[in-house]
Amino acid sequence: MSPPAAIRQFKDYLLQPELEDARRRLADPGYWGDSGRWVLLAVQAVETAVDGVPCAPDARVADWLAAVVAGIESARDGFCAEEADPDGYGSATFAACLRRARALPPEDGR
């Protein structure tokens, strides 16, 4: 699989559950309040963080994943410092994405 295709697949794995959660919450604000907004803002921040990590064709997967996790952590720290996120839905979204990213084993040491 080419690096761009693998990155798209990784982003789907990382973000799709949270994006679906945001859509569900946004569809019923009477029940969920503005929590969907916070989830969606966090999803967008995670996607921007992943997009900001370059991946050369010969990059080691473990190194790339470590850089992605560091990028997401940095995005989370910035989000928490700048956004009100009164009920912690954005923070929880970052935590879920970080759990999924950290759960991936590097492939064959690459």
C-alpha positions in Angstrom: 0.0 0.0 0.0 1.4 3.4 -0.9 2.0 5.9 1.9 -0.9 8.2 0.9 -3.3 5.3 0.7 -2.1 4.0 4.1 -2.5 7.4 5.6 -6.0 7.7 4.4 -6.8 4.3 5.8 -5.2 5.3 9.1 -7.2 8.5 9.3 -10.4 6.6 8.6 -9.6 4.2 11.4 -8.6 7.0 13.8 -11.4 9.5 13.0 -14.4 7.7 11.6 -15.9 6.6 15.0 -15.5 10.1 16.4 -16.9 11.8 13.3 -20.0 9.5 13.5 -20.4 10.5 17.1 -20.2 14.2 16.2 -22.8 13.8 13.5 -25.1 11.9 15.8 -24.8 14.6 18.5 -25.2 17.5 16.0 -28.3 15.8 14.6 -30.1 16.0 18.0 -29.0 19.2 19.8 -32.1 19.1 21.9 -30.7 16.0 23.6 -26.9 16.5 23.2 -26.7 20.3 23.5 -23.5 21.6 21.9 -21.4 18.5 22.6 -21.4 17.7 18.9 -19.6 21.0 18.2 -16.8 20.1 20.6 -16.4 16.6 19.3 -16.3 17.9 15.7 -13.7 20.6 16.6 -11.5 18.0 18.2 -11.9 15.7 15.2 -10.8 18.5 12.9 -7.8 19.3 15.1 -6.7 15.6 15.2 -7.0 15.5 11.4 -4.9 18.6 11.0 -2.3 17.1 13.3 -2.1 13.9 11.3 -1.9 15.8 8.1 1.0 17.8 9.5 3.2 14.7 9.9 5.1 14.0 6.7 5.5 10.4 5.6 8.3 9.6 3.2 7.9 6.4 1.2 10.8 4.8 3.1 9.6 6.0 6.5 9.5 3.6 9.4 5.9 3.0 10.5 6.9 3.2 14.2 8.6 6.5 13.7 5.7 8.0 11.8 3.2 6.7 14.4 5.3 8.2 17.2 5.3 11.6 15.4 1.5 11.3 14.9 0.9 10.6 18.6 3.1 13.6 19.5 1.2 15.8 17.0 -2.2 14.8 18.4 -0.9 15.4 22.0 0.3 18.8 21.0 -3.0 19.6 19.3 -4.9 18.4 22.4 -2.8 20.7 24.6 -3.5 23.6 22.3 -7.2 22.8 22.2 -7.5 22.5 25.9 -5.7 25.8 26.4 -7.7 27.7 23.8 -11.2 26.2 23.9 -13.8 26.3 26.7 -14.9 22.7 26.1 -17.1 23.0 29.2 -18.1 19.4 29.5 -14.9 17.7 28.2 -16.3 16.2 25.0 -13.4 17.6 22.9 -10.9 16.3 25.4 -12.6 12.9 25.4 -12.4 12.9 21.6 -8.6 13.5 21.7 -8.3 10.7 24.3 -10.2 8.2 22.1 -8.1 9.1 19.1 -4.8 8.8 21.1 -5.9 5.4 22.4 -6.5 4.1 18.9 -3.2 5.5 17.6 -1.2 4.0 20.4 -2.9 0.6 20.0 -1.5 0.2 16.5 1.6 -2.0 16.4 4.3 -1.0 13.9 4.4 -3.3 10.9 7.6 -5.5 10.7 9.7 -2.9 12.5 9.2 -0.4 9.6 
